[in-house]
């Protein structure tokens, strides 16, 4: 009996080992297949497979339009209310009356805020495909307002044409009357709207991780898979990047609202990880979004504004131009275009129309314009590639489902 019991135990042990080995083999084969499919998708880009990429992009666009149409139809009650509200606003917009002055004011403010919110969303939306609009738009805007404020000794720029073109007011203030707080107040609205846009752009990683946790699925997303691996190897993290990611994850998970606020209040390239962490551990939406909004639209934005305003204050700009001229050999040749650019800006600030402004090509303006065009084109290309790869992922998932049902 004892021998029979020992034999049974050995057989059970052998069967469990075979089953474990089979599961291990299946898991390794599955991970290898996922890796191979991911490499195939990453090769679907415009500069390698232009026709296939454009075809997949169009098909993915049609699928998304169909899904959005179905979602809107399911919420047709809300859609009808929104359309009725838009109809009322349209009627108020076109009917003449004393209310038109308020309508024009609200229209101007709405489009101005929507413009900066949109740029903020573009700066952080997605996982790594954002257009860095602070460097391209908000930073230069704050710098131009700062330079104009010191040149005009005032922030009372006429509207219009400001913000399209800044022109000094006719009544100049006394020299030295401009203050740092006045410049901060002048650019506060657009800066806070841009910060709010970046907070909205951080929502996709949160919702992706939250949906994956609730459904139990494992999304084939590199950032999320990296997060899962980081959780598994948190105790053995050695390099600085891994330790920094673990520190962010622990701060958000253990401290909660104030941990998210701390991560959002400083320039933090790892904040996507904070959004994934909050979604994975089912942090309430308003806790995550509220802390992110306060951190990015209020605290972080004021830090960035102060940095740009101080950097572009009149005496610091003059010192920087003087330091450029002090560079041996090439200093004077580098200093000349900066001086010409600043002089051209001063002339523009004191003219009422472009007809009286001397026109001249400046290579700094030319480089900035081309940089903006290149960045926007790259962002559009990244969207096309991303959507084409999403459609390829649909095809791979469909093929895998068909294989499982056979």
C-alpha positions in Angstrom: 0.0 0.0 0.0 2.8 2.3 0.9 4.6 1.5 -2.3 1.4 2.1 -4.3 0.9 5.5 -2.5 4.4 6.5 -3.2 4.0 5.6 -6.9 0.8 7.7 -7.1 2.5 10.6 -5.5 5.4 10.3 -8.0 2.9 10.1 -10.9 1.1 13.2 -9.6 4.4 15.0 -9.2 5.4 14.1 -12.7 2.1 15.2 -14.1 2.2 18.5 -12.3 5.8 19.1 -13.6 4.7 18.3 -17.1 1.7 20.6 -16.8 3.9 23.3 -15.3 6.4 22.8 -18.1 3.6 22.9 -20.6 2.2 26.2 -19.2 5.7 27.6 -19.1 6.2 26.6 -22.8 2.9 28.1 -23.8 3.6 31.3 -21.9 7.1 31.6 -23.5 5.6 30.9 -27.0 2.9 33.5 -26.4 5.3 36.1 -25.3 7.6 35.4 -28.3 4.6 35.7 -30.6 3.6 39.0 -29.1 7.2 40.3 -29.5 7.2 39.2 -33.1 3.8 40.8 -33.8 4.9 44.1 -32.1 8.0 44.2 -34.3 5.8 43.7 -37.4 3.6 46.5 -36.4 6.5 48.9 -35.7 7.6 48.4 -39.3 4.3 49.8 -40.6 5.4 53.4 -41.1 5.2 55.8 -44.0 8.9 55.8 -44.8 9.0 51.9 -45.0 5.6 50.9 -46.3 3.8 54.0 -47.4 0.9 52.4 -49.3 0.1 49.8 -46.6 0.4 52.5 -43.9 -2.0 54.8 -45.7 -4.4 52.0 -46.4 -4.4 50.9 -42.7 -4.8 54.5 -41.6 -7.9 55.0 -43.7 -9.4 51.8 -42.5 -8.7 52.6 -38.9 -10.2 56.1 -39.3 -13.4 54.5 -40.8 -13.6 52.1 -37.8 -13.2 54.9 -35.3 -15.9 57.0 -37.0 -18.2 54.0 -36.9 -17.5 53.4 -33.2 -18.0 57.1 -32.4 -21.3 57.2 -34.4 -22.6 54.1 -32.4 -21.6 55.7 -29.1 -23.3 59.0 -30.1 -26.5 57.1 -31.1 -26.5 55.3 -27.7 -26.4 58.7 -26.0 -28.7 60.4 -28.4 -30.6 62.1 -25.5 -27.5 64.0 -24.5 -26.7 64.7 -28.1 -30.1 66.2 -28.7 -29.7 68.5 -25.7 -26.3 69.6 -26.9 -27.6 70.3 -30.4 -30.5 72.3 -28.9 -28.1 74.4 -26.8 -26.0 75.0 -29.9 -29.1 76.1 -31.8 -30.0 78.6 -29.1 -26.4 79.9 -29.0 -26.4 80.3 -32.8 -29.6 82.2 -32.7 -28.2 84.6 -30.0 -25.1 85.0 -32.1 -26.9 86.2 -35.2 -29.8 88.1 -33.7 -29.0 91.8 -33.4 -29.4 93.5 -30.1 -27.7 95.0 -27.0 -26.4 91.5 -26.1 -24.0 91.4 -29.1 -21.2 93.2 -27.2 -21.2 90.4 -24.6 -21.5 87.7 -27.4 -18.4 89.1 -29.2 -16.4 89.3 -25.9 -17.3 85.7 -25.0 -16.6 84.5 -28.5 -13.1 86.0 -28.4 -12.3 84.6 -25.0 -13.7 81.2 -25.9 -11.6 80.7 -29.0 -8.6 82.2 -27.2 -8.9 79.6 -24.4 -9.8 76.8 -26.8 -6.6 77.5 -28.8 -4.3 77.2 -25.8 -6.2 74.2 -24.3 -5.8 72.4 -27.7 -2.1 73.2 -27.8 -1.8 71.8 -24.2 -3.6 68.6 -25.2 -1.3 68.2 -28.2 1.7 68.6 -25.9 0.9 65.6 -23.7 -1.8 63.4 -25.4 -0.9 59.8 -26.1 2.2 58.0 -24.8 5.3 59.7 -26.3 3.8 61.2 -29.5 3.1 64.7 -28.0 3.9 67.9 -29.8 6.0 70.0 -27.4 3.9 73.2 -27.8 5.4 75.0 -24.8 8.7 75.4 -26.6 7.0 76.2 -29.9 4.1 78.4 -28.9 3.6 79.3 -25.2 7.2 79.9 -24.3 7.8 82.3 -27.2 4.5 84.0 -26.5 5.4 84.7 -22.9 8.9 85.8 -24.0 7.4 88.3 -26.6 5.0 89.7 -24.0 7.9 90.1 -21.5 10.1 91.9 -24.1 7.2 94.1 -25.1 6.3 94.9 -21.5 9.8 96.2 -20.7 10.0 98.1 -24.0 6.6 99.7 -23.6 6.8 100.1 -19.8 3.2 98.8 -19.8 1.1 95.7 -20.4 -1.9 97.6 -21.6 -1.5 96.4 -25.2 -4.5 97.3 -27.4 -6.8 94.4 -28.4 -7.0 94.0 -31.3 -4.4 93.5 -32.8 -3.0 91.8 -29.7 -2.4 88.8 -29.4 -1.7 88.5 -33.1 0.6 91.5 -32.9 1.7 93.4 -29.9 1.8 97.2 -30.2 2.7 99.6 -27.4 -0.1 101.8 -26.2 -0.1 105.5 -27.1 0.2 106.7 -23.6 3.6 105.4 -22.4 4.0 104.8 -18.7 7.0 106.1 -16.6 10.2 104.3 -17.1 10.8 101.4 -14.6 7.1 101.1 -13.7 6.6 97.6 -15.1 6.6 94.8 -12.5 7.0 91.0 -12.6 3.5 90.5 -11.2 2.0 92.6 -14.0 3.6 90.4 -16.7 2.5 87.2 -14.9 -1.1 88.5 -14.7 -1.0 89.4 -18.5 -0.1 85.8 -19.6 -2.0 84.0 -16.8 -5.1 83.0 -18.8 -3.3 81.4 -21.7 -0.7 79.8 -19.5 -3.4 78.2 -17.2 -5.4 77.1 -20.2 -2.4 75.4 -21.7 -1.7 73.7 -18.4 -5.3 72.5 -18.2 -4.9 71.1 -21.7 -1.8 69.1 -20.6 -3.8 67.8 -17.7 -6.5 66.6 -20.1 -3.9 65.0 -22.3 -2.7 62.8 -19.3 -6.1 61.0 -19.1 -5.5 58.4 -21.9 -2.8 56.4 -19.9 -5.1 56.6 -16.8 -8.2 55.2 -18.6 -6.1 52.6 -20.5 -4.6 51.2 -17.2 -8.0 51.4 -15.4 -9.9 49.6 -18.1 -7.2 46.9 -18.3 -7.3 46.3 -14.5 -11.1 46.2 -14.4 -11.4 43.8 -17.4 -8.4 41.7 -16.5 -7.0 42.1 -20.0 -3.4 42.7 -20.8 -3.2 45.6 -23.3 -0.4 45.3 -25.8 1.0 48.6 -24.9 4.8 49.1 -24.3 4.3 51.6 -21.5 1.9 49.4 -19.6 4.0 46.3 -20.1 7.0 48.2 -18.8 4.9 49.2 -15.8 3.9 45.5 -15.1 7.6 44.4 -15.4 8.6 47.3 -13.0 6.1 46.0 -10.4 7.5 42.5 -10.7 11.1 43.6 -10.3 10.6 46.6 -8.0 12.8 45.2 -5.3 15.7 44.4 -7.6 15.8 47.7 -9.5 19.5 48.8 -9.9 19.8 51.6 -12.5 18.8 55.2 -11.9 15.9 55.2 -14.4 14.3 52.1 -12.8 14.7 53.5 -9.3 13.2 56.8 -10.4 10.2 55.0 -11.9 9.8 52.9 -8.7 10.0 56.1 -6.6 7.3 57.8 -8.7 5.1 54.7 -8.4 5.5 54.4 -4.6 4.9 58.1 -4.2 1.6 58.1 -6.1 0.4 54.8 -4.6 1.2 55.6 -0.9 0.7 59.3 -0.7 -2.3 59.6 -3.0 -3.6 63.0 -3.9 -0.6 64.9 -2.6 1.8 62.5 -4.3 0.0 63.0 -7.6 0.1 66.8 -7.0 3.8 66.7 -6.3 4.5 64.7 -9.5 2.3 67.1 -11.6 3.8 70.3 -10.1 7.3 69.8 -11.5 8.6 69.2 -15.0 8.4 65.4 -14.9 8.9 63.2 -18.0 7.7 60.2 -15.9 4.2 61.5 -15.3 2.8 59.0 -17.8 3.8 56.4 -15.3 1.9 58.2 -12.6 -1.3 58.1 -14.7 -0.8 54.4 -15.4 -0.2 53.8 -11.7 -3.4 55.6 -10.7 -5.4 53.7 -13.3 -3.9 50.3 -12.3 -4.6 50.8 -8.6 -8.1 52.2 -9.3 -7.5 55.7 -7.9 -10.7 57.7 -8.2 -10.9 59.8 -11.3 -11.4 63.1 -9.6 -8.5 62.5 -7.2 -6.2 61.9 -10.1 -7.6 64.6 -12.4 -8.0 67.2 -9.7 -4.4 66.8 -8.4 -3.1 66.8 -12.0 -5.1 69.9 -12.9 -4.0 71.9 -9.9 -0.4 70.8 -10.3 -0.1 71.4 -14.0 -2.4 74.4 -14.6 -1.5 76.3 -11.4 1.7 75.4 -9.7 3.8 74.1 -12.6 2.6 76.8 -14.9 3.6 79.6 -12.5 7.1 78.1 -12.1 7.5 77.9 -15.9 6.1 81.4 -16.4 8.5 82.8 -13.8 11.5 81.1 -15.5 10.6 82.4 -19.0 9.8 86.0 -17.7 13.0 86.2 -15.7 15.1 84.8 -18.5 13.7 87.3 -21.0 13.7 90.4 -18.8 15.4 93.3 -20.4 18.6 93.4 -18.5 19.2 89.6 -18.7 18.6 89.6 -22.5 21.1 92.4 -22.9 23.6 90.6 -20.8 23.1 87.4 -22.8 23.6 89.3 -26.1 26.8 90.9 -24.7 28.1 87.5 -23.6 27.5 86.1 -27.1 29.6 89.0 -28.5 32.4 88.1 -26.1 32.9 84.7 -27.7 36.3 84.7 -29.4 36.4 84.8 -33.2 32.7 84.0 -33.9 31.2 86.2 -31.2 30.5 89.4 -33.3 29.0 87.4 -36.2 26.7 85.5 -33.9 25.8 88.6 -31.9 24.7 90.6 -35.0 21.5 88.6 -35.9 20.3 88.7 -32.3 20.8 92.5 -32.2 19.0 92.9 -35.5 16.1 90.7 -34.3 15.7 92.6 -31.0 15.9 96.0 -32.9 13.2 94.8 -35.4 10.9 93.8 -32.5 11.4 97.2 -30.9 10.5 99.0 -34.1 7.4 96.8 -34.6 6.2 97.6 -31.1 6.1 101.3 -31.8 4.3 101.2 -35.3 0.6 101.2 -35.8 0.7 99.1 -39.0 3.0 96.8 -40.8 3.3 99.2 -43.8 5.6 101.5 -41.8 7.8 98.7 -40.4 11.0 98.1 -42.2 10.9 94.5 -43.6 13.9 92.3 -43.4 14.6 88.6 -43.3 16.0 87.4 -40.0 17.5 83.9 -39.9 16.3 83.3 -36.3 12.7 83.8 -37.4 13.3 81.7 -40.5 14.8 78.8 -38.4 11.9 79.0 -35.9 9.3 78.9 -38.6 10.9 75.9 -40.2 11.3 74.2 -36.9 7.5 74.6 -36.2 6.7 73.2 -39.6 9.0 70.2 -39.1 7.5 69.5 -35.6 3.9 69.7 -36.8 4.7 67.4 -39.8 6.4 64.9 -37.6 3.4 64.9 -35.2 1.0 64.3 -38.1 3.2 61.5 -39.4 3.3 59.9 -35.9 -0.6 60.0 -35.8 -0.8 58.3 -39.2 1.7 55.6 -38.2 0.0 55.1 -34.8 -3.4 54.6 -36.3 -2.1 52.3 -39.0 -0.4 50.2 -36.4 -3.6 50.1 -34.4 -5.4 48.6 -37.4 -2.6 46.0 -37.8 -3.1 45.1 -34.2 -6.8 44.6 -34.8 -5.9 42.1 -37.7 -3.4 40.3 -35.5 -6.0 39.9 -32.6 -8.6 38.7 -35.1 -6.3 36.1 -36.5 -5.4 35.0 -32.9 -9.1 34.6 -32.0 -9.8 32.6 -35.1 -6.9 30.2 -34.3 -8.2 29.7 -30.7 -11.7 28.8 -32.0 -10.3 26.1 -34.4 
